[in-house]
């Protein structure tokens, strides 16, 4: 329910700002913007090796013992990462420019650290 309300509030705020600024939908620039990066990514697949080297080691530790991880991070890993970062970045960014994807690490690094340093997690659970 919180996700729906957050999405709805974002859409309403975006629509208000869009209308105040006098925007108009469906221009040719809009279509070109979303297709130029996707076609670039499809024609330059060298980004796959870059993403694999940077993300797979973290992803291994992030998904290991996934049920013991905090629910917030688990949901972000399963929903937000694929839908918003990887899929959206494919259309609006050049995937080999990894600086656009640095926010992916905000989800992967804490999940990986919980696996690598489990004593800290056990100590906090014992205090509760």
Secondary structure, DSSP 4 states (H G I P E B T S, - for coil): -HHHHHHHHHHHHHHHHHHHTT--SS-HHHHHHHHHHHHHHHH-TTHHHHHHHHHHHHHHHHHTTGGGS-HHHHHIIIIIIIIIIIIHHHHHS-TT-GGGGGGGHHHHHHHHHHHHTHHHHHHHHHH-
